[in-house]
Amino acid sequence: MKAVTYAVEPWMEFKREALHLWVQHFQEVAIDQAAVPLDIDYATYDALDAQGMLHVIAARSEGEIVGYWLGIIKPHLHNVSTLWAFTDVYFIAPAFRLGRTAMRLFQFAEASLKARGVVKVTTATKTHLDMSRLFDRMGWNRTEITYTKVI
């Protein structure tokens, strides 16, 4: 497998290059796709970026994006004195899921978030593409179960 590097990148650069992966990601993990199609809210992402709240990490191999982690950094509504990072999306292209690529992506995310003053990070995993082993191995705590329903 080719080497993968990780870096915090500008949103505007990332969004131009990553759409093909977002589509692949959506097709693989999203349930209820007929009722809830992929429709990225670029205006809100742009606004979060302008406010310094969007944190974008790209995983690259030979210059091409092969994965990403995006999160929103802000105080929690219940803990206003504590900076949190709320994971929005994360993805590694299937060809790069061998070895420790995902773990290294999250390790890089943790380090770069800590450097920004983040104290606590939240993330989730799909039940049909369960990443619990990764999070357990990395010392994350299972704290909630989320339910969804198309109505």
GULOTOR-700322 format. One record per residue (C-alpha): chain; residue number from 0; residue in one letter; x, y, z. Coordinates in Angstrom, 1 decimal, m for minus. Each point is the difference from the previous one (the first is absolute). Example, Ala and Ser with C-alpha at 12.3 -4.5 7.8 and 13.67 -1.06 7.14 Angstrom:
BEGIN
+---+-----+---+--------+--------+--------+
! c !   k ! r !     c1 !     c2 !     c3 !
+---+-----+---+--------+--------+--------+
! A !   0 ! A !   12.3 !   m4.5 !    7.8 !
! A !   1 ! S !    1.4 !    3.4 !   m0.7 !
+---+-----+---+--------+--------+--------+
END
This chain:
BEGIN
+---+-----+---+--------+--------+--------+
! c !   k ! r !     c1 !     c2 !     c3 !
+---+-----+---+--------+--------+--------+
! A !   0 ! M !    0.0 !    0.0 !    0.0 !
! A !   1 ! K !    1.2 !    3.5 !   m0.8 !
! A !   2 ! A !    0.9 !    2.4 !    2.8 !
! A !   3 ! V !   m2.7 !    2.2 !    1.4 !
! A !   4 ! T !    0.6 !    3.4 !    1.5 !
! A !   5 ! Y !   m2.3 !    2.0 !    2.2 !
! A !   6 ! A !   m0.4 !    3.8 !    0.2 !
! A !   7 ! V !   m2.4 !    2.7 !    1.1 !
! A !   8 ! E !   m1.0 !    1.7 !   m3.3 !
! A !   9 ! P !   m2.0 !    3.0 !   m1.0 !
! A !  10 ! W !   m3.7 !   m0.7 !   m0.5 !
! A !  11 ! M !   m0.1 !    1.8 !   m3.4 !
! A !  12 ! E !    2.7 !   m2.2 !   m1.4 !
! A !  13 ! F !   m1.4 !   m3.2 !    1.5 !
! A !  14 ! K !   m3.5 !    0.5 !   m1.3 !
! A !  15 ! R !    1.2 !    0.4 !   m3.5 !
! A !  16 ! E !    1.9 !   m3.3 !    0.1 !
! A !  17 ! A !   m2.1 !   m2.2 !    2.2 !
! A !  18 ! L !   m3.5 !   m0.2 !   m1.6 !
! A !  19 ! H !    0.7 !   m3.3 !   m1.7 !
! A !  20 ! L !    0.8 !   m1.5 !    3.4 !
! A !  21 ! W !   m3.0 !    1.5 !    1.7 !
! A !  22 ! V !   m2.2 !   m1.6 !   m2.7 !
! A !  23 ! Q !    1.7 !   m3.4 !    0.5 !
! A !  24 ! H !   m0.3 !    0.4 !    3.8 !
! A !  25 ! F !   m3.7 !    0.9 !   m0.2 !
! A !  26 ! Q !   m0.7 !   m3.0 !   m2.3 !
! A !  27 ! E !    1.8 !   m2.4 !    2.4 !
! A !  28 ! V !   m1.4 !    1.1 !    3.4 !
! A !  29 ! A !   m3.1 !    2.1 !   m0.4 !
! A !  30 ! I !   m3.3 !   m1.8 !    0.7 !
! A !  31 ! D !   m3.3 !    1.2 !   m1.4 !
! A !  32 ! Q !    1.7 !    1.5 !   m3.0 !
! A !  33 ! A !   m3.3 !    0.2 !   m2.0 !
! A !  34 ! A !   m1.6 !    2.2 !    2.7 !
! A !  35 ! V !    3.2 !    1.9 !    1.0 !
! A !  36 ! P !    2.3 !    0.7 !   m3.0 !
! A !  37 ! L !    3.5 !    1.4 !    0.2 !
! A !  38 ! D !   m0.4 !    3.7 !   m0.1 !
! A !  39 ! I !    3.1 !    1.7 !    1.6 !
! A !  40 ! D !   m0.7 !    3.4 !    1.6 !
! A !  41 ! Y !    3.1 !    1.7 !   m1.2 !
! A !  42 ! A !   m1.3 !    3.4 !    1.2 !
! A !  43 ! T !   m0.1 !   m1.2 !    3.6 !
! A !  44 ! Y !    3.4 !   m1.6 !   m0.3 !
! A !  45 ! D !    1.3 !    3.2 !   m1.5 !
! A !  46 ! A !   m1.4 !    2.0 !    2.9 !
! A !  47 ! L !    1.4 !   m2.4 !    2.7 !
! A !  48 ! D !    3.3 !    0.3 !   m1.7 !
! A !  49 ! A !   m0.1 !    3.8 !   m0.1 !
! A !  50 ! Q !   m0.8 !   m0.1 !    3.8 !
! A !  51 ! G !    3.1 !   m2.3 !    0.6 !
! A !  52 ! M !   m2.3 !   m2.8 !    1.2 !
! A !  53 ! L !    0.7 !   m2.5 !   m2.8 !
! A !  54 ! H !    2.9 !   m2.4 !    0.4 !
! A !  55 ! V !    1.0 !   m1.9 !   m3.2 !
! A !  56 ! I !    2.5 !   m2.8 !   m0.1 !
! A !  57 ! A !    0.9 !   m1.6 !   m3.3 !
! A !  58 ! A !    1.7 !   m3.4 !   m0.4 !
! A !  59 ! R !    2.0 !    0.0 !   m3.2 !
! A !  60 ! S !    2.0 !   m2.5 !   m2.0 !
! A !  61 ! E !    2.1 !    1.2 !   m2.8 !
! A !  62 ! G !   m1.8 !    3.4 !    0.2 !
! A !  63 ! E !   m3.5 !   m1.5 !   m0.4 !
! A !  64 ! I !   m2.5 !    0.2 !    2.8 !
! A !  65 ! V !   m0.8 !   m3.5 !    1.2 !
! A !  66 ! G !   m1.7 !    0.8 !    3.3 !
! A !  67 ! Y !   m1.1 !    2.8 !    2.3 !
! A !  68 ! W !   m1.3 !    1.0 !    3.4 !
! A !  69 ! L !   m2.1 !    3.2 !    0.3 !
! A !  70 ! G !   m1.2 !    1.4 !    3.3 !
! A !  71 ! I !   m1.6 !    3.0 !    1.5 !
! A !  72 ! I !    1.9 !    1.7 !    2.9 !
! A !  73 ! K !   m2.0 !    1.9 !    2.5 !
! A !  74 ! P !   m1.0 !    0.1 !    3.7 !
! A !  75 ! H !   m2.7 !   m2.5 !    0.9 !
! A !  76 ! L !   m3.3 !    1.6 !    0.9 !
! A !  77 ! H !    0.1 !   m1.7 !    3.4 !
! A !  78 ! N !    3.8 !    0.7 !    0.6 !
! A !  79 ! V !    0.6 !    3.5 !   m1.4 !
! A !  80 ! S !    3.4 !    0.2 !    1.6 !
! A !  81 ! T !    1.2 !   m3.2 !   m1.7 !
! A !  82 ! L !    1.0 !   m0.1 !   m3.7 !
! A !  83 ! W !   m1.4 !   m3.1 !   m1.8 !
! A !  84 ! A !    0.4 !   m1.5 !   m3.4 !
! A !  85 ! F !   m3.0 !   m1.6 !   m1.5 !
! A !  86 ! T !    0.9 !   m2.5 !   m2.8 !
! A !  87 ! D !   m2.1 !    0.7 !   m3.1 !
! A !  88 ! V !    1.4 !   m2.6 !   m2.4 !
! A !  89 ! Y !    2.9 !   m2.3 !   m0.4 !
! A !  90 ! F !    0.9 !   m2.4 !   m2.8 !
! A !  91 ! I !    2.9 !   m2.0 !   m1.4 !
! A !  92 ! A !   m0.2 !   m1.3 !   m3.6 !
! A !  93 ! P !   m0.4 !   m3.8 !    0.0 !
! A !  94 ! A !    3.4 !   m0.6 !   m1.6 !
! A !  95 ! F !    1.7 !    1.8 !    3.0 !
! A !  96 ! R !   m1.8 !   m1.8 !    2.8 !
! A !  97 ! L !    2.8 !   m2.5 !    0.6 !
! A !  98 ! G !    2.4 !    0.4 !    2.9 !
! A !  99 ! R !   m0.3 !    3.0 !    2.3 !
! A ! 100 ! T !   m1.2 !    2.7 !   m2.4 !
! A ! 101 ! A !   m3.3 !    0.7 !    1.9 !
! A ! 102 ! M !    1.8 !    0.0 !    3.3 !
! A ! 103 ! R !    2.6 !    2.4 !   m1.2 !
! A ! 104 ! L !   m2.7 !    2.3 !   m1.4 !
! A ! 105 ! F !   m1.6 !    0.1 !    3.4 !
! A ! 106 ! Q !    3.3 !    0.4 !    1.8 !
! A ! 107 ! F !    0.8 !    2.9 !   m2.2 !
! A ! 108 ! A !   m3.4 !    1.5 !    0.6 !
! A ! 109 ! E !    0.4 !   m0.4 !    3.8 !
! A ! 110 ! A !    3.4 !    1.7 !    0.0 !
! A ! 111 ! S !   m1.0 !    2.9 !   m2.3 !
! A ! 112 ! L !   m3.2 !    0.6 !    2.0 !
! A ! 113 ! K !    1.9 !    0.0 !    3.2 !
! A ! 114 ! A !    2.4 !    2.6 !   m1.5 !
! A ! 115 ! R !   m3.1 !    2.2 !   m0.6 !
! A ! 116 ! G !   m1.0 !   m0.3 !    3.6 !
! A ! 117 ! V !   m2.7 !   m2.7 !   m0.4 !
! A ! 118 ! V !   m0.7 !   m1.9 !    3.2 !
! A ! 119 ! K !   m2.6 !   m2.5 !   m1.1 !
! A ! 120 ! V !   m0.9 !   m1.6 !   m3.3 !
! A ! 121 ! T !   m3.1 !   m1.8 !   m1.0 !
! A ! 122 ! T !   m0.4 !   m2.5 !   m2.9 !
! A ! 123 ! A !   m2.4 !   m2.7 !   m1.2 !
! A ! 124 ! T !    0.0 !   m3.2 !   m1.9 !
! A ! 125 ! K !   m2.5 !   m1.6 !   m2.2 !
! A ! 126 ! T !   m1.5 !   m3.3 !    1.3 !
! A ! 127 ! H !    0.3 !   m1.5 !   m3.5 !
! A ! 128 ! L !    3.6 !    1.1 !   m0.4 !
! A ! 129 ! D !    1.0 !   m0.1 !    3.6 !
! A ! 130 ! M !    3.3 !    1.6 !    1.0 !
! A ! 131 ! S !   m0.3 !   m0.7 !    3.7 !
! A ! 132 ! R !    3.1 !   m2.2 !    0.1 !
! A ! 133 ! L !    2.1 !    3.0 !   m1.3 !
! A ! 134 ! F !   m1.5 !    2.4 !    2.6 !
! A ! 135 ! D !    0.3 !   m2.6 !    2.8 !
! A ! 136 ! R !    3.6 !   m0.6 !   m0.9 !
! A ! 137 ! M !    0.7 !    3.7 !    0.0 !
! A ! 138 ! G !   m1.4 !    0.5 !    3.5 !
! A ! 139 ! W !   m3.3 !    1.7 !   m1.0 !
! A ! 140 ! N !   m3.0 !   m0.5 !    2.3 !
! A ! 141 ! R !   m3.3 !   m1.3 !   m1.3 !
! A ! 142 ! T !   m2.4 !    2.6 !    1.4 !
! A ! 143 ! E !   m3.2 !    0.1 !   m2.1 !
! A ! 144 ! I !   m2.1 !   m1.9 !   m2.5 !
! A ! 145 ! T !   m1.7 !    2.0 !   m2.7 !
! A ! 146 ! Y !   m3.2 !   m1.0 !   m1.8 !
! A ! 147 ! T !   m1.4 !    1.4 !   m3.3 !
! A ! 148 ! K !   m3.3 !   m0.3 !   m1.7 !
! A ! 149 ! V !   m1.4 !    1.2 !   m3.3 !
! A ! 150 ! I !   m3.4 !    1.5 !    0.6 !
+---+-----+---+--------+--------+--------+
END
